[in-house]
Amino acid sequence: MKILVINAGSSSLKYQLFDMDNETVLAKGLCERIGIDGHLKHTPLVEGKSVFNEEIPMPTHAEAIAAVMDKLTSSEYGVVSSMHEIGAVGHRIVHGGEYFSSSVVITDEVLKLIEACSPFAPLHNPAHITGIKACMEVLGKDVPEVAVFDTSFHQTMPPKAFIYAIPYEYYTEDKVRRYGFHGTSHRYVSARAMDMMGRHDDDLKLITCHMGNGSSICAVKGGKSIDTSMGFTPLVGLPMGTRCGQMDMGAVQYIMHKHNLNIDEMLEILNKKSGVLGVSGVSSDFRDLEAAMAEGNKRAELALDLFHYWVAKTIGGYVAAMNGVDGIVFTAGVGENSAETRKAVCEYLGYLGCAIDDEANSLHGTERFISTPDSRVKLMVVPTNEELVIARDTKALVG
C-alpha cells in the first residue's frame, strides 16, 4: 500500500510518499510560496529518477497538490504509474483540542471539529483544512484521508498536569488548558526507546527531549504522556529558537505599557524575536550559537547556557512527577545532532546517576545508547520520524 503524507502550512506544503509494504520513502518534496508565485522541489528516492527544483504557478493549495501528483506520476520524476496507486493520504494536524485522543479517518464531521480548533492554532489548522480539501479535490473523495494530531498523544495527561490555576470556568467554557505539542515525535521516540530497552511495561519511566528551533520535553510513563512542557500554545516551556518559553505575564504587561505595544505586537516579539535569538542577538540556529561561542561571544554562550539549564531543570521536574526515571531520550535537530548540548544537559544530571559515554555521544545520525554501562539511567539518541508515524496510523485505519 502506498500512502502520501501531507504537512500543509499557510503558504507551503511538505510531503512524503511511503511504500508501506516495507516502510520505505519513495519520494519527498516541498511546495513553497503558495499563493504568491510557487516553487516545487521534488526528490525521488528511487534509482534513475531526476530531482525537480523549479518554479510552478501555485495560486492555491489545489494547484500545489496537482503539481505534486504530476511529478509523482511523471516518467522523468515519478515513482508511481498513476494516482490510483496512492491508497490513502495522512495529514499532520497541529491541534485537535479535547476532541481527538487518537488519529481518525477524515469525515465532514471531523473537518468541522478541526475547524473548531482553529482558534487554538490560527496559523496552522486553517492551512491543514485547506490541504485536506485540496487533496479531496485532486484525488477525489474515494481516496481515504486520515488526520494525525500533534496534541492527541498528550490527552493522557491527568487534570493536575493540564489545568491552569485560573478561574475554572475558563476551562469548562473556553477550553483554556495545557495541550502540549510535538506529540507525534514524542510518541515515536518513546516507543523506539522502549524497544531499545526491551521493556514495554506500565512502570517504565522515560523523559523525551525534542530539541530544535521548537523544543519540548515530555514525561512518558508506560508509553503514555503524563506531562509536557508546552501549554495552550507552543510558546511556553523551554526557551527555543525564537520563542520566549516560560515568561511572567506581569513582565509582559510592563513591556507593553513601557513601549506602547498592543497584544499582537507583543506576541510577535515573544514568538519570533525572543528565545536564544533574542538573548544572543546572533541567531536562532544553535550551530551558529556554538560557532559564535567558540569565538568568544558571551551572549551566545549565555543563550546556550540558558537553554541547557532549562532543559535540565525541566527533566528534574519530570523525574519528580514520575518519582524516578529509567531513560532519557534526545531527538529532533538539536537533540540528534548537537553532542555539545547533550553533554551540557547531562552534566546537570549526575545526581540521577547519569553517566554519558563521550565516544558514543560524538557519533551522528544513528539510533544508539550514549550512556556508559554503569549509568543508572539509560541515555539515548533516537532520530525522530513523525512522517512514518502518520503513515503507520493511516495504514492502520484504512488498510
LUMTITI-695904 format. One record per atom (N, C-alpha, C): x, y, z. Coordinates in steps of 0.1 Angstrom, whole numbers, plus 5000, padded with zeros to 4 digits. Example, Ala and Ser with C-alpha at 12.3 -4.5 7.8 and 13.67 -1.06 7.14 Angstrom:
513249435078
512349555078
513249675078
512849785071
513749895071
512950005079
END
This chain:
500849885000
500050005000
500950125000
500550224992
501350354991
500550464997
501150535006
500550645014
501250775013
500550875009
501051015008
500851085021
501951135027
501851215040
502051355037
501151445041
501051585038
501151665051
501951765051
502051865062
501952005055
500652055056
500352185049
500552305058
501252405054
501352535061
500552635053
500552755058
499752865052
500152895038
501552885035
501952915021
502952805017
502952685023
503852575020
503152445021
503752345016
503252205017
504452105016
504752035027
505751935027
505051795025
505751705018
505151575016
506151465015
505751335018
506551215015
505551115011
506051035001
505250914997
505950785002
505250705009
505750585015
505150465008
506050365006
505650225003
505550155016
504350135021
504150075034
504349925035
504549865023
504949715024
506249695030
507249795029
508549785036
508849915043
507950005044
508050135051
509250215045
509350225032
510450305026
509850425020
510650535019
510150655013
510550654998
509550674990
509750664975
510150804970
509550914976
509751044972
509451144983
510051264982
509651364992
509851494985
509151604991
509351734985
508751844993
508851964987
508352084994
507852184984
506552224985
505952334978
506052464986
506652564981
506752694988
506152804980
505852914987
505353044981
503953014974
503152924980
501852904975
501053034977
500353074967
499553204967
500353324963
501653304961
502553414957
502953384942
503953304941
504353264927
504453104926
505053044936
505152904937
506452844933
506952744941
508152674938
508052534944
508552434936
508452294940
509852234939
510252174950
511452084950
510951944952
511051854943
510651724943
511751624942
511951534952
513151454952
512751304952
512851234941
512551094940
513751014947
513350914955
514350834962
514550694956
514250684943
514450554936
515450584925
516150484921
517250494911
516750534897
517450624891
517150654877
516250774875
515750834886
514850944885
515551074889
515151184883
515751314885
515051394895
515751494901
515251584911
514651704903
513451744907
512751864901
512851974911
513352094906
513552204915
513352334907
512052374905
511752484897
510552564902
510352674897
509152754900
507952694892
506852694899
505552644892
504452734898
503552784890
502452874895
501552784905
501352844916
500552774927
499652884933
498652924927
497753024933
497052974946
496852844947
496252784959
496852644962
496452584973
496952454976
496552354966
495352374960
494952274950
495952264938
496452374934
497552364923
498752304928
499052324941
500252264947
500152114947
498952064952
498751924952
498751864938
498151934928
498151884915
499551874909
500451974913
501851974908
502551854915
502351824927
502951714934
502551584927
501251564924
500751444917
501351434904
501451544897
502051534883
503551484884
504251534894
505651494895
505751344900
504851304909
504951174914
504651064903
503951104893
503551014882
504251034869
505151134868
505751164855
506851064852
507151054839
508150954835
509550994840
509851124840
511151164844
511451174859
510351214866
510551244881
509751144889
508851064883
507850994891
508250864897
507550814907
507850694914
506650594914
505450644908
504250554906
503750584892
503050484887
502550494873
501350584872
500550584883
499350674883
498850704897
497950804898
497450844911
496750734918
496250634910
495450524916
496250434925
497650444924
498450364932
498550424947
498150544948
498150604962
496850564969
497050484979
495850424986
495250514996
495950605002
495450695012
496350815014
495850915021
496651035025
496551055040
497751075046
497751115060
498151255062
497451325070
497751465072
498151495087
499251575088
499651625101
498751745105
498051735116
497251845121
497851885135
498052015136
498752065148
497752055160
496552095159
495652105171
494352025170
494151935179
492851855179
492051885191
492551975200
491852015212
491551895221
490451885227
490051775235
489151675227
488951705214
488151625206
488851495202
490151495200
490851385195
491951335204
491851205208
492951145216
493651045207
493351035195
494050945186
493750985171
494450925162
494250965148
492850905143
492350975133
490950945128
490950955113
490050875107
489650895093
488851025091
489251105081
488651235080
487251225074
486251285080
484851295075
484451445076
483251475071
482851605072
482751655087
482351565096
482251595110
483651625116
484651545112
486051565116
486551695112
486251735099
486651865094
486051975102
484851965106
484252065114
484852085127
485251975133
485951975147
487352035145
488051995134
489452055132
489252215131
488252255124
487952395122
487652455135
486952385144
486552435157
487752465166
488852395163
490152405170
491052515164
490552575153
491352685146
491752795155
490852845164
491252955173
492452915182
492652795185
493852745193
495152745185
495052725171
496152725163
495852795150
495652935150
495153005139
496153005127
497452985129
498352985118
498452845111
497952745118
498152605114
496952535109
495852525118
494752445114
494052485102
493852615099
493252655087
494052615074
495352615076
496152565064
496052415063
495952345074
495652195073
494352165066
493352245069
492052215063
492052245048
492852355044
493052385030
493752265023
494752215029
495452095024
494551975022
493751945032
492851835031
491851855020
491251965019
490251995008
490951984994
492152034994
492852034981
493151884977
493451804986
493651664983
492351594978
491351624985
490051574981
489651614967
489951744964
489651794951
490451724940
491751704942
492551644932
492451494931
492451424943
492351284943
490951224943
489951304947
488651254948
488351204962
487051194966
486651154979
486751004982
487050934971
487150784973
488450744979
489450834978
490750804985
490650844999
490750755009
490650795023
491750885028
491350975037
492351065043
492251055058
493451065064
493551045079
494151165085
493651215097
494251325104
494951265116
496251305118
497151265129
497451395136
497151405149
497251525157
498451535165
499151655165
500251685174
499851675189
498551715192
498151725206
497651595211
497251495203
496551375208
497351295218
498651285216
499451195225
499351245239
499151385241
499151435254
497851435261
496851375254
495451375260
495451275272
496451205274
496551115286
497051185299
497451315297
497851395309
496751405319
497051385332
495951405342
495651545344
494451575350
494051715351
495051805359
495651745369
496651825377
497851865368
498051805357
499151845348
498651945337
497351945334
496952025323
496152145327
495652155339
494752265343
495652385347
495252505342
495852625347
495152675360
495952745368
495452795381
494752925379
493752935371
492953055368
491453015370
490553105370
489153065373
488752945364
488152845370
487952715364
486952735352
486152835351
485252855340
485952875327
487252925328
487952945315
488252815309
488352705317
488552575312
487252515307
486252515316
484952445312
484252515301
484352645300
483552725290
484452755277
485752775279
486552825268
487652725264
487752615272
488752505269
490252565270
490452655279
491852705281
492552615291
493552545286
494252445293
495652415286
496452335292
497652295286
497352175276
497752185264
497552085254
498852005251
499952085249
501152025245
501251995230
502451985225
502751975211
503851875208
504251865196
505351765192
504951625196
503651595198
503151465203
503551355194
503551375181
503851265172
505351225173
506151325175
507651295178
507851225191
507251275202
507351215215
506851075215
505751045208
505250915207
506150815200
506750865189
507650775181
508950745189
509550845194
510850825201
510750745214
509650765221
509450695233
509150545230
508450515219
508150375216
509550315211
510350385204
511650325200
512550305212
512450395221
513350385234
512850255241
511550235242
511050115249
511549985242
511549995228
512149875221
513649855224
514349965224
515849965226
516149905240
515349945250
515549895263
514949755266
514149705256
513549575258
512549575269
511849695271
510849705282
509549765276
508449705279
507149765275
506149765286
506649775298
505849765310
505249895314
504249895321
503550025325
504350105335
505450045341
506250115351
507450185345
507750165332
508850225325
508750375325
509750455330
509650595331
510650655321
510250735311
511050795301
510850945301
511951015298
511751165295
512351185281
511451235272
511851255258
512051405256
513251435250
513651575248
513651605233
512651675228
512551715214
513151855214
514351865209
515151995209
515552035195
514952145191
515252205178
514952355179
514552415168
514152555168
512852565177
511952475176
510952455186
511352335195
511152355208
511652245217
510552215228
510452095231
509552055242
510051925248
509751905261
510051785268
508851715273
508851585274
507651505278
508051405288
507251385298
507351275307
506451165303
507051045300
506250935294
506350815304
505250775309
505250655318
504350545312
505050435310
504350315304
503850355290
504550435282
504250465269
503150575268
502750645279
501750745279
502350875284
501950985277
502351115282
501651155295
502451195305
501751235317
502051385320
502951445313
503251585314
504151635302
504051755298
504851805287
505051955289
506052015283
506452155287
505752255280
505252235268
504452335261
503052335267
502252445263
500952465270
499852475261
499052585263
497852615255
498352645240
499552705239
500252725226
501652675227
502352665216
503752625216
504752725221
504252835227
505052955231
505852925244
505252855253
505852845266
506652715268
507252705280
508152595283
509552635282
510352565274
511752595273
511952725264
513052805266
513452905256
513852825244
513352875232
513552805220
514352895210
514252855197
515052935187
514653085188
513353105186
512853245186
511653265196
511253165203
510153175213
510753195227
510053265235
510553305248
510553195258
509553095257
509452995268
508753055280
509053005291
508353055304
508553205306
507453275309
507553415310
506553465320
506953565328
506053625338
505153725330
503853705331
502853785324
502953935329
503253945341
503454085347
504554155339
505654085336
506754155328
506254185314
505454095309
504854125295
504054255296
503154265306
502354385307
503254515309
504354495316
505254615319
505854655306
506354555298
507054595285
506054655275
504754605275
503754665266
503454805270
503354835283
503054975287
504155065284
505355015287
506555105286
506855135271
506655045262
506955065248
505755085239
504555095246
503355125239
503055025228
503054895232
502854785223
501454725225
500854685214
499554615215
499854465217
498754385219
499054245222
499554175210
499154205198
499654145186
501154175184
501554295186
502954335185
503854265196
503254245208
503954175219
504154025215
503053965210
503153825207
504153805195
504253895186
505253885175
506653885181
506853965191
508153965198
508453835205
507453795213
507653675221
507753545212
507153545201
507153425192
508353425182
508753545177
509653545166
510953625168
511053695180
512253775182
512853745196
512453635202
512953605216
513753475216
513653395226
514453275227
515953305226
516653205221
518153215220
518553325210
517653355200
517853465191
517853595199
516853615207
516753745215
517853765225
518253655232
519353665242
520653685235
520953615225
522253615218
522453735209
521353775202
521553875192
522253825180
522453695179
523253635168
522353555159
521653455164
520953365155
519953285164
519053225157
518153125163
518652985161
519752975152
520352845149
521452805159
521252695165
522152655176
523552635171
523752595158
525052585152
525752715151
525052815148
525652955147
526052995161
525252965171
525553005185
526752935190
526952805187
528152735191
529352785185
529252825172
530352885165
530753025171
529753105174
529953235180
530553225194
530053125202
530653105215
532153065214
532452985204
533852935202
534753055199
534153165193
534953285190
534853385201
534253345213
534353435225
533053525227
531953495219
530753575221
530053535234
530053625243
529453595256
527953585256
527253665248
525853655247
525453515241
526153475231
525853345225
526053235236
527153245244
527353155254
526253155265
525753275268
524653285278
523453225272
523153245259
521953185253
521953035254
523052975251
523252825252
523152775266
523852845276
523752815290
522352815295
521552915291
520152935295
519352815290
519552775277
518852665271
519152535279
520452505281
520852385287
520252375302
520252495308
519752495322
518252465323
517552525313
516052495313
515752355310
516452295300
516252155297
516552065309
517652095316
517952015328
516952035339
516552155341
515552185352
514252115349
513852115336
512552055333
512651905334
513751845330
513951705332
513851675347
514451755356
514451735370
512951735375
512151825370
510851835374
510051715370
510351655359
509651535354
510051405361
511351405366
511751295375
510951305387
510651415393
509851425405
508451385402
507851425390
506551395387
506251245385
507351175381
507151025379
507850955391
508451025400
509150965411
510250865406
511050915397
512150845391
512150845376
513250795370
513350795356
514250675352
513950605341
514750495336
515550525324
515050625316
515750655304
515450805300
516450865294
516251005288
516650995274
515751045265
515951035251
516051175245
517051195236
517351315229
516951295214
516151395208
515751385195
515551525188
515251525175
515051645167
516351715164
516351825157
517551885151
518751895160
518451965172
519551985181
519751865190
518751795194
518851675202
519651565195
519451555182
520051445175
521451485171
521751615168
523051645162
524051725170
523651775182
524551855190
525051775202
526251715200
526951645211
527151745223
527451865219
527751965230
526551995239
525352005233
524152025240
523851905249
523951785243
523651665251
524551655263
525851675261
526851675271
526551775282
526251905278
525952005288
524751975296
523751925290
522551885298
522851775308
523551675303
523751555312
524751595323
525551695322
526351735333
525551785345
524351825343
523451865354
522851745361
522951625355
522151515359
522951405367
524051445372
524951355380
524151305392
523351385398
522551335410
521651215407
521351195394
520451085390
521350965387
522650975387
523550865383
523750855368
523450965361
523650965346
525150985343
525650895335
527050905330
527050885315
527550985308
527550985294
528850925288
528750855277
529850795270
530250895260
531350955261
531751065252
531951015238
532450895236
532650845223
531350815216
530450755222
529150735217
528350865214
528550955223
527851085222
528451165210
529651135206
530251215195
529751165181
529151055180
528651005167
527451075163
527151065150
526051135144
525151045136
523851075136
522851015127
522350875129
522750815141
522350685144
521550675157
520650575157
519950545169
520850465178
521050515191
522050455199
521950495214
522550415223
522750455237
523950535237
523950645246
525150735248
525550735262
524950645270
525350635284
526350525286
527150535297
528150435300
527450305306
528050195306
527450075311
527050085326
527750165333
527350175347
526450295350
525950365340
525050475342
523750415348
523150485358
521950435364
520750465356
520850565347
519750605338
520350585324
519550515315
519950505301
519750635294
520750675286
520750795278
520750755264
519850805256
519650755242
519550875232
519950855220
519650935209
518750855199
517650915196
516650845187
516250945176
516750935164
516251035153
514651015152
514051125152
512551125151
512151095137
510851045136
510351025123
508751035123
508351165124
506951195125
506151145113
506751155101
506051125089
505750975089
506650885094
506450745095
505250715104
505250785115
504050765124
502750795117
502750905110
501550945103
501150835092
502150785085
501950685075
501450555082
502050515093
501550395100
500150405105
499850525111
498450545116
497450545105
497850595093
496950595082
496750455077
497750375076
497650235071
496750165081
496950185094
496150105104
494750135103
494350265100
492950305100
492250265087
492950265075
492350245063
492750115056
493850055060
494449935053
493649815055
END
